[in-house]
Amino acid sequence: MLATLIARPEWQFATVLPRAAPLLAGVWWVLLILRGLLPAAYSLQQGSVHGSE
């Protein structure tokens, strides 16, 4: 199962990018983390706005 996961193109991209372009890899990971956190932050913000009415 692990071999199947490692063979996926996404995994190969994540392992090759830091060697090819370290700065781009850093930007990529920051954007990926923000993409995951922004929906939760938006929900919390909306809850605090509507909760204060």
CHARMM-style PDB file with segment names, atoms N, HN, CA, C and O in Angstrom:
ATOM      1  N   MET     1       0.821  -1.195   0.000  1.00  0.00      PROA
ATOM      2  CA  MET     1       0.000   0.000   0.000  1.00  0.00      PROA
ATOM      3  C   MET     1       0.865   1.259   0.000  1.00  0.00      PROA
ATOM      4  O   MET     1       0.550   2.233  -0.684  1.00  0.00      PROA
ATOM      5  N   LEU     2       1.945   1.238   0.762  1.00  0.00      PROA
ATOM      6  HN  LEU     2       2.201   0.447   1.318  1.00  0.00      PROA
ATOM      7  CA  LEU     2       2.838   2.392   0.806  1.00  0.00      PROA
ATOM      8  C   LEU     2       3.504   2.615  -0.556  1.00  0.00      PROA
ATOM      9  O   LEU     2       3.695   3.755  -0.979  1.00  0.00      PROA
ATOM     10  N   ALA     3       3.848   1.537  -1.227  1.00  0.00      PROA
ATOM     11  HN  ALA     3       3.693   0.610  -0.883  1.00  0.00      PROA
ATOM     12  CA  ALA     3       4.454   1.656  -2.558  1.00  0.00      PROA
ATOM     13  C   ALA     3       3.490   2.315  -3.535  1.00  0.00      PROA
ATOM     14  O   ALA     3       3.912   3.092  -4.392  1.00  0.00      PROA
ATOM     15  N   THR     4       2.212   2.016  -3.417  1.00  0.00      PROA
ATOM     16  HN  THR     4       1.869   1.386  -2.721  1.00  0.00      PROA
ATOM     17  CA  THR     4       1.198   2.629  -4.279  1.00  0.00      PROA
ATOM     18  C   THR     4       1.108   4.121  -4.005  1.00  0.00      PROA
ATOM     19  O   THR     4       0.982   4.925  -4.929  1.00  0.00      PROA
ATOM     20  N   LEU     5       1.174   4.484  -2.744  1.00  0.00      PROA
ATOM     21  HN  LEU     5       1.277   3.831  -1.993  1.00  0.00      PROA
ATOM     22  CA  LEU     5       1.114   5.903  -2.378  1.00  0.00      PROA
ATOM     23  C   LEU     5       2.331   6.665  -2.903  1.00  0.00      PROA
ATOM     24  O   LEU     5       2.190   7.755  -3.458  1.00  0.00      PROA
ATOM     25  N   ILE     6       3.505   6.104  -2.731  1.00  0.00      PROA
ATOM     26  HN  ILE     6       3.620   5.219  -2.280  1.00  0.00      PROA
ATOM     27  CA  ILE     6       4.735   6.764  -3.158  1.00  0.00      PROA
ATOM     28  C   ILE     6       4.807   6.872  -4.677  1.00  0.00      PROA
ATOM     29  O   ILE     6       5.442   7.791  -5.195  1.00  0.00      PROA
ATOM     30  N   ALA     7       4.181   5.967  -5.391  1.00  0.00      PROA
ATOM     31  HN  ALA     7       3.666   5.220  -4.971  1.00  0.00      PROA
ATOM     32  CA  ALA     7       4.212   5.990  -6.855  1.00  0.00      PROA
ATOM     33  C   ALA     7       3.287   7.050  -7.446  1.00  0.00      PROA
ATOM     34  O   ALA     7       3.365   7.335  -8.641  1.00  0.00      PROA
ATOM     35  N   ARG     8       2.423   7.629  -6.639  1.00  0.00      PROA
ATOM     36  HN  ARG     8       2.359   7.397  -5.668  1.00  0.00      PROA
ATOM     37  CA  ARG     8       1.489   8.632  -7.158  1.00  0.00      PROA
ATOM     38  C   ARG     8       2.245   9.889  -7.618  1.00  0.00      PROA
ATOM     39  O   ARG     8       3.252  10.259  -7.015  1.00  0.00      PROA
ATOM     40  N   PRO     9       1.764  10.542  -8.678  1.00  0.00      PROA
ATOM     41  CA  PRO     9       2.439  11.742  -9.194  1.00  0.00      PROA
ATOM     42  C   PRO     9       2.515  12.875  -8.169  1.00  0.00      PROA
ATOM     43  O   PRO     9       3.492  13.623  -8.151  1.00  0.00      PROA
ATOM     44  N   GLU    10       1.499  13.011  -7.319  1.00  0.00      PROA
ATOM     45  HN  GLU    10       0.705  12.403  -7.334  1.00  0.00      PROA
ATOM     46  CA  GLU    10       1.522  14.079  -6.322  1.00  0.00      PROA
ATOM     47  C   GLU    10       2.677  13.888  -5.349  1.00  0.00      PROA
ATOM     48  O   GLU    10       3.342  14.852  -4.970  1.00  0.00      PROA
ATOM     49  N   TRP    11       2.909  12.662  -4.953  1.00  0.00      PROA
ATOM     50  HN  TRP    11       2.368  11.880  -5.260  1.00  0.00      PROA
ATOM     51  CA  TRP    11       3.993  12.355  -4.016  1.00  0.00      PROA
ATOM     52  C   TRP    11       5.342  12.617  -4.682  1.00  0.00      PROA
ATOM     53  O   TRP    11       6.242  13.182  -4.060  1.00  0.00      PROA
ATOM     54  N   GLN    12       5.483  12.213  -5.932  1.00  0.00      PROA
ATOM     55  HN  GLN    12       4.751  11.755  -6.437  1.00  0.00      PROA
ATOM     56  CA  GLN    12       6.723  12.440  -6.660  1.00  0.00      PROA
ATOM     57  C   GLN    12       6.980  13.942  -6.820  1.00  0.00      PROA
ATOM     58  O   GLN    12       8.119  14.390  -6.691  1.00  0.00      PROA
ATOM     59  N   PHE    13       5.940  14.715  -7.097  1.00  0.00      PROA
ATOM     60  HN  PHE    13       5.015  14.351  -7.202  1.00  0.00      PROA
ATOM     61  CA  PHE    13       6.080  16.158  -7.221  1.00  0.00      PROA
ATOM     62  C   PHE    13       6.565  16.761  -5.906  1.00  0.00      PROA
ATOM     63  O   PHE    13       7.447  17.620  -5.901  1.00  0.00      PROA
ATOM     64  N   ALA    14       5.985  16.309  -4.787  1.00  0.00      PROA
ATOM     65  HN  ALA    14       5.268  15.612  -4.791  1.00  0.00      PROA
ATOM     66  CA  ALA    14       6.346  16.851  -3.475  1.00  0.00      PROA
ATOM     67  C   ALA    14       7.783  16.516  -3.104  1.00  0.00      PROA
ATOM     68  O   ALA    14       8.411  17.270  -2.361  1.00  0.00      PROA
ATOM     69  N   THR    15       8.319  15.411  -3.597  1.00  0.00      PROA
ATOM     70  HN  THR    15       7.809  14.798  -4.201  1.00  0.00      PROA
ATOM     71  CA  THR    15       9.696  15.050  -3.267  1.00  0.00      PROA
ATOM     72  C   THR    15      10.716  15.684  -4.209  1.00  0.00      PROA
ATOM     73  O   THR    15      11.857  15.918  -3.810  1.00  0.00      PROA
ATOM     74  N   VAL    16      10.331  15.963  -5.437  1.00  0.00      PROA
ATOM     75  HN  VAL    16       9.404  15.773  -5.761  1.00  0.00      PROA
ATOM     76  CA  VAL    16      11.268  16.518  -6.418  1.00  0.00      PROA
ATOM     77  C   VAL    16      11.343  18.045  -6.341  1.00  0.00      PROA
ATOM     78  O   VAL    16      12.408  18.619  -6.567  1.00  0.00      PROA
ATOM     79  N   LEU    17      10.244  18.698  -6.029  1.00  0.00      PROA
ATOM     80  HN  LEU    17       9.379  18.232  -5.845  1.00  0.00      PROA
ATOM     81  CA  LEU    17      10.204  20.163  -6.045  1.00  0.00      PROA
ATOM     82  C   LEU    17      11.255  20.820  -5.149  1.00  0.00      PROA
ATOM     83  O   LEU    17      11.905  21.761  -5.604  1.00  0.00      PROA
ATOM     84  N   PRO    18      11.459  20.386  -3.912  1.00  0.00      PROA
ATOM     85  CA  PRO    18      12.478  21.051  -3.088  1.00  0.00      PROA
ATOM     86  C   PRO    18      13.890  20.959  -3.667  1.00  0.00      PROA
ATOM     87  O   PRO    18      14.704  21.860  -3.462  1.00  0.00      PROA
ATOM     88  N   ARG    19      14.178  19.892  -4.376  1.00  0.00      PROA
ATOM     89  HN  ARG    19      13.517  19.161  -4.542  1.00  0.00      PROA
ATOM     90  CA  ARG    19      15.508  19.775  -4.986  1.00  0.00      PROA
ATOM     91  C   ARG    19      15.627  20.650  -6.230  1.00  0.00      PROA
ATOM     92  O   ARG    19      16.701  21.176  -6.520  1.00  0.00      PROA
ATOM     93  N   ALA    20      14.538  20.804  -6.958  1.00  0.00      PROA
ATOM     94  HN  ALA    20      13.665  20.377  -6.723  1.00  0.00      PROA
ATOM     95  CA  ALA    20      14.561  21.570  -8.200  1.00  0.00      PROA
ATOM     96  C   ALA    20      14.510  23.075  -7.936  1.00  0.00      PROA
ATOM     97  O   ALA    20      15.243  23.841  -8.561  1.00  0.00      PROA
ATOM     98  N   ALA    21      13.653  23.494  -7.019  1.00  0.00      PROA
ATOM     99  HN  ALA    21      13.058  22.871  -6.511  1.00  0.00      PROA
ATOM    100  CA  ALA    21      13.472  24.923  -6.738  1.00  0.00      PROA
ATOM    101  C   ALA    21      13.061  25.095  -5.271  1.00  0.00      PROA
ATOM    102  O   ALA    21      11.868  25.095  -4.965  1.00  0.00      PROA
ATOM    103  N   PRO    22      14.025  25.239  -4.369  1.00  0.00      PROA
ATOM    104  CA  PRO    22      13.694  25.324  -2.939  1.00  0.00      PROA
ATOM    105  C   PRO    22      12.754  26.482  -2.592  1.00  0.00      PROA
ATOM    106  O   PRO    22      11.852  26.314  -1.771  1.00  0.00      PROA
ATOM    107  N   LEU    23      12.948  27.632  -3.194  1.00  0.00      PROA
ATOM    108  HN  LEU    23      13.681  27.769  -3.861  1.00  0.00      PROA
ATOM    109  CA  LEU    23      12.080  28.779  -2.901  1.00  0.00      PROA
ATOM    110  C   LEU    23      10.653  28.506  -3.363  1.00  0.00      PROA
ATOM    111  O   LEU    23       9.696  28.784  -2.640  1.00  0.00      PROA
ATOM    112  N   LEU    24      10.518  27.974  -4.540  1.00  0.00      PROA
ATOM    113  HN  LEU    24      11.295  27.748  -5.127  1.00  0.00      PROA
ATOM    114  CA  LEU    24       9.198  27.637  -5.060  1.00  0.00      PROA
ATOM    115  C   LEU    24       8.524  26.576  -4.193  1.00  0.00      PROA
ATOM    116  O   LEU    24       7.310  26.617  -3.991  1.00  0.00      PROA
ATOM    117  N   ALA    25       9.299  25.637  -3.685  1.00  0.00      PROA
ATOM    118  HN  ALA    25      10.285  25.603  -3.849  1.00  0.00      PROA
ATOM    119  CA  ALA    25       8.749  24.607  -2.802  1.00  0.00      PROA
ATOM    120  C   ALA    25       8.209  25.243  -1.526  1.00  0.00      PROA
ATOM    121  O   ALA    25       7.142  24.860  -1.047  1.00  0.00      PROA
ATOM    122  N   GLY    26       8.935  26.209  -0.975  1.00  0.00      PROA
ATOM    123  HN  GLY    26       9.802  26.520  -1.365  1.00  0.00      PROA
ATOM    124  CA  GLY    26       8.455  26.892   0.221  1.00  0.00      PROA
ATOM    125  C   GLY    26       7.165  27.640  -0.032  1.00  0.00      PROA
ATOM    126  O   GLY    26       6.239  27.581   0.777  1.00  0.00      PROA
ATOM    127  N   VAL    27       7.097  28.340  -1.142  1.00  0.00      PROA
ATOM    128  HN  VAL    27       7.849  28.389  -1.799  1.00  0.00      PROA
ATOM    129  CA  VAL    27       5.881  29.069  -1.506  1.00  0.00      PROA
ATOM    130  C   VAL    27       4.733  28.083  -1.708  1.00  0.00      PROA
ATOM    131  O   VAL    27       3.607  28.339  -1.280  1.00  0.00      PROA
ATOM    132  N   TRP    28       5.016  26.973  -2.351  1.00  0.00      PROA
ATOM    133  HN  TRP    28       5.930  26.765  -2.699  1.00  0.00      PROA
ATOM    134  CA  TRP    28       4.005  25.943  -2.598  1.00  0.00      PROA
ATOM    135  C   TRP    28       3.413  25.450  -1.283  1.00  0.00      PROA
ATOM    136  O   TRP    28       2.192  25.358  -1.151  1.00  0.00      PROA
ATOM    137  N   TRP    29       4.270  25.129  -0.304  1.00  0.00      PROA
ATOM    138  HN  TRP    29       5.261  25.203  -0.412  1.00  0.00      PROA
ATOM    139  CA  TRP    29       3.781  24.612   0.980  1.00  0.00      PROA
ATOM    140  C   TRP    29       3.009  25.669   1.756  1.00  0.00      PROA
ATOM    141  O   TRP    29       2.013  25.351   2.406  1.00  0.00      PROA
ATOM    142  N   VAL    30       3.452  26.921   1.698  1.00  0.00      PROA
ATOM    143  HN  VAL    30       4.261  27.180   1.170  1.00  0.00      PROA
ATOM    144  CA  VAL    30       2.713  27.988   2.379  1.00  0.00      PROA
ATOM    145  C   VAL    30       1.316  28.131   1.779  1.00  0.00      PROA
ATOM    146  O   VAL    30       0.331  28.233   2.511  1.00  0.00      PROA
ATOM    147  N   LEU    31       1.230  28.137   0.460  1.00  0.00      PROA
ATOM    148  HN  LEU    31       2.030  28.054  -0.135  1.00  0.00      PROA
ATOM    149  CA  LEU    31      -0.077  28.244  -0.194  1.00  0.00      PROA
ATOM    150  C   LEU    31      -0.955  27.032   0.098  1.00  0.00      PROA
ATOM    151  O   LEU    31      -2.167  27.167   0.270  1.00  0.00      PROA
ATOM    152  N   LEU    32      -0.355  25.865   0.154  1.00  0.00      PROA
ATOM    153  HN  LEU    32       0.629  25.755   0.014  1.00  0.00      PROA
ATOM    154  CA  LEU    32      -1.115  24.658   0.448  1.00  0.00      PROA
ATOM    155  C   LEU    32      -1.689  24.700   1.866  1.00  0.00      PROA
ATOM    156  O   LEU    32      -2.835  24.306   2.087  1.00  0.00      PROA
ATOM    157  N   ILE    33      -0.900  25.171   2.814  1.00  0.00      PROA
ATOM    158  HN  ILE    33       0.031  25.491   2.635  1.00  0.00      PROA
ATOM    159  CA  ILE    33      -1.369  25.278   4.201  1.00  0.00      PROA
ATOM    160  C   ILE    33      -2.449  26.348   4.314  1.00  0.00      PROA
ATOM    161  O   ILE    33      -3.450  26.144   5.000  1.00  0.00      PROA
ATOM    162  N   LEU    34      -2.258  27.482   3.652  1.00  0.00      PROA
ATOM    163  HN  LEU    34      -1.444  27.647   3.095  1.00  0.00      PROA
ATOM    164  CA  LEU    34      -3.285  28.530   3.674  1.00  0.00      PROA
ATOM    165  C   LEU    34      -4.588  28.040   3.065  1.00  0.00      PROA
ATOM    166  O   LEU    34      -5.672  28.359   3.552  1.00  0.00      PROA
ATOM    167  N   ARG    35      -4.474  27.269   2.004  1.00  0.00      PROA
ATOM    168  HN  ARG    35      -3.593  27.010   1.608  1.00  0.00      PROA
ATOM    169  CA  ARG    35      -5.674  26.723   1.361  1.00  0.00      PROA
ATOM    170  C   ARG    35      -6.460  25.840   2.321  1.00  0.00      PROA
ATOM    171  O   ARG    35      -7.688  25.783   2.255  1.00  0.00      PROA
ATOM    172  N   GLY    36      -5.764  25.162   3.198  1.00  0.00      PROA
ATOM    173  HN  GLY    36      -4.767  25.208   3.252  1.00  0.00      PROA
ATOM    174  CA  GLY    36      -6.433  24.328   4.181  1.00  0.00      PROA
ATOM    175  C   GLY    36      -6.981  25.105   5.359  1.00  0.00      PROA
ATOM    176  O   GLY    36      -8.011  24.733   5.922  1.00  0.00      PROA
ATOM    177  N   LEU    37      -6.305  26.187   5.742  1.00  0.00      PROA
ATOM    178  HN  LEU    37      -5.469  26.489   5.285  1.00  0.00      PROA
ATOM    179  CA  LEU    37      -6.710  26.947   6.928  1.00  0.00      PROA
ATOM    180  C   LEU    37      -7.755  28.024   6.648  1.00  0.00      PROA
ATOM    181  O   LEU    37      -8.535  28.358   7.540  1.00  0.00      PROA
ATOM    182  N   LEU    38      -7.791  28.568   5.454  1.00  0.00      PROA
ATOM    183  HN  LEU    38      -7.157  28.297   4.730  1.00  0.00      PROA
ATOM    184  CA  LEU    38      -8.696  29.676   5.166  1.00  0.00      PROA
ATOM    185  C   LEU    38     -10.175  29.344   5.346  1.00  0.00      PROA
ATOM    186  O   LEU    38     -10.896  30.180   5.890  1.00  0.00      PROA
ATOM    187  N   PRO    39     -10.671  28.195   4.931  1.00  0.00      PROA
ATOM    188  CA  PRO    39     -12.094  27.912   5.175  1.00  0.00      PROA
ATOM    189  C   PRO    39     -12.451  27.888   6.666  1.00  0.00      PROA
ATOM    190  O   PRO    39     -13.509  28.378   7.063  1.00  0.00      PROA
ATOM    191  N   ALA    40     -11.574  27.323   7.480  1.00  0.00      PROA
ATOM    192  HN  ALA    40     -10.715  26.925   7.158  1.00  0.00      PROA
ATOM    193  CA  ALA    40     -11.834  27.291   8.923  1.00  0.00      PROA
ATOM    194  C   ALA    40     -11.791  28.704   9.502  1.00  0.00      PROA
ATOM    195  O   ALA    40     -12.624  29.057  10.336  1.00  0.00      PROA
ATOM    196  N   ALA    41     -10.831  29.508   9.068  1.00  0.00      PROA
ATOM    197  HN  ALA    41     -10.154  29.221   8.390  1.00  0.00      PROA
ATOM    198  CA  ALA    41     -10.731  30.884   9.551  1.00  0.00      PROA
ATOM    199  C   ALA    41     -11.959  31.691   9.140  1.00  0.00      PROA
ATOM    200  O   ALA    41     -12.467  32.497   9.920  1.00  0.00      PROA
ATOM    201  N   TYR    42     -12.428  31.476   7.933  1.00  0.00      PROA
ATOM    202  HN  TYR    42     -12.016  30.821   7.300  1.00  0.00      PROA
ATOM    203  CA  TYR    42     -13.621  32.175   7.465  1.00  0.00      PROA
ATOM    204  C   TYR    42     -14.841  31.793   8.301  1.00  0.00      PROA
ATOM    205  O   TYR    42     -15.640  32.651   8.677  1.00  0.00      PROA
ATOM    206  N   SER    43     -14.977  30.501   8.588  1.00  0.00      PROA
ATOM    207  HN  SER    43     -14.328  29.804   8.283  1.00  0.00      PROA
ATOM    208  CA  SER    43     -16.108  30.055   9.403  1.00  0.00      PROA
ATOM    209  C   SER    43     -16.061  30.653  10.800  1.00  0.00      PROA
ATOM    210  O   SER    43     -17.085  31.083  11.331  1.00  0.00      PROA
ATOM    211  N   LEU    44     -14.882  30.680  11.391  1.00  0.00      PROA
ATOM    212  HN  LEU    44     -14.051  30.331  10.959  1.00  0.00      PROA
ATOM    213  CA  LEU    44     -14.743  31.273  12.721  1.00  0.00      PROA
ATOM    214  C   LEU    44     -15.052  32.764  12.694  1.00  0.00      PROA
ATOM    215  O   LEU    44     -15.690  33.286  13.608  1.00  0.00      PROA
ATOM    216  N   GLN    45     -14.605  33.444  11.656  1.00  0.00      PROA
ATOM    217  HN  GLN    45     -14.087  33.020  10.914  1.00  0.00      PROA
ATOM    218  CA  GLN    45     -14.859  34.873  11.532  1.00  0.00      PROA
ATOM    219  C   GLN    45     -16.347  35.138  11.367  1.00  0.00      PROA
ATOM    220  O   GLN    45     -16.887  36.043  12.002  1.00  0.00      PROA
ATOM    221  N   GLN    46     -17.014  34.365  10.527  1.00  0.00      PROA
ATOM    222  HN  GLN    46     -16.575  33.630  10.010  1.00  0.00      PROA
ATOM    223  CA  GLN    46     -18.447  34.543  10.316  1.00  0.00      PROA
ATOM    224  C   GLN    46     -19.214  34.255  11.601  1.00  0.00      PROA
ATOM    225  O   GLN    46     -20.190  34.941  11.905  1.00  0.00      PROA
ATOM    226  N   GLY    47     -18.788  33.258  12.348  1.00  0.00      PROA
ATOM    227  HN  GLY    47     -17.995  32.701  12.101  1.00  0.00      PROA
ATOM    228  CA  GLY    47     -19.440  32.944  13.608  1.00  0.00      PROA
ATOM    229  C   GLY    47     -19.285  34.057  14.612  1.00  0.00      PROA
ATOM    230  O   GLY    47     -20.216  34.338  15.367  1.00  0.00      PROA
ATOM    231  N   SER    48     -18.134  34.698  14.642  1.00  0.00      PROA
ATOM    232  HN  SER    48     -17.377  34.470  14.029  1.00  0.00      PROA
ATOM    233  CA  SER    48     -17.934  35.794  15.601  1.00  0.00      PROA
ATOM    234  C   SER    48     -18.715  37.036  15.188  1.00  0.00      PROA
ATOM    235  O   SER    48     -19.164  37.789  16.052  1.00  0.00      PROA
ATOM    236  N   VAL    49     -18.887  37.268  13.887  1.00  0.00      PROA
ATOM    237  HN  VAL    49     -18.522  36.656  13.185  1.00  0.00      PROA
ATOM    238  CA  VAL    49     -19.649  38.417  13.417  1.00  0.00      PROA
ATOM    239  C   VAL    49     -21.144  38.211  13.713  1.00  0.00      PROA
ATOM    240  O   VAL    49     -21.811  39.106  14.232  1.00  0.00      PROA
ATOM    241  N   HSD    50     -21.649  37.041  13.380  1.00  0.00      PROA
ATOM    242  HN  HSD    50     -21.107  36.314  12.958  1.00  0.00      PROA
ATOM    243  CA  HSD    50     -23.073  36.780  13.579  1.00  0.00      PROA
ATOM    244  C   HSD    50     -23.398  36.514  15.052  1.00  0.00      PROA
ATOM    245  O   HSD    50     -24.538  36.701  15.478  1.00  0.00      PROA
ATOM    246  N   GLY    51     -22.431  36.090  15.806  1.00  0.00      PROA
ATOM    247  HN  GLY    51     -21.505  35.939  15.460  1.00  0.00      PROA
ATOM    248  CA  GLY    51     -22.668  35.822  17.216  1.00  0.00      PROA
ATOM    249  C   GLY    51     -22.730  37.083  18.066  1.00  0.00      PROA
ATOM    250  O   GLY    51     -23.227  37.050  19.192  1.00  0.00      PROA
ATOM    251  N   SER    52     -22.228  38.198  17.534  1.00  0.00      PROA
ATOM    252  HN  SER    52     -21.825  38.225  16.620  1.00  0.00      PROA
ATOM    253  CA  SER    52     -22.196  39.440  18.310  1.00  0.00      PROA
ATOM    254  C   SER    52     -23.437  40.305  18.095  1.00  0.00      PROA
ATOM    255  O   SER    52     -23.546  41.384  18.678  1.00  0.00      PROA
ATOM    256  N   GLU    53     -24.359  39.847  17.275  1.00  0.00      PROA
ATOM    257  HN  GLU    53     -24.269  38.971  16.801  1.00  0.00      PROA
ATOM    258  CA  GLU    53     -25.559  40.642  16.988  1.00  0.00      PROA
ATOM    259  C   GLU    53     -26.558  40.600  18.118  1.00  0.00      PROA
ATOM    260  OT1 GLU    53     -27.618  41.218  18.028  1.00  0.00      PROA
TER     261      GLU     53
END
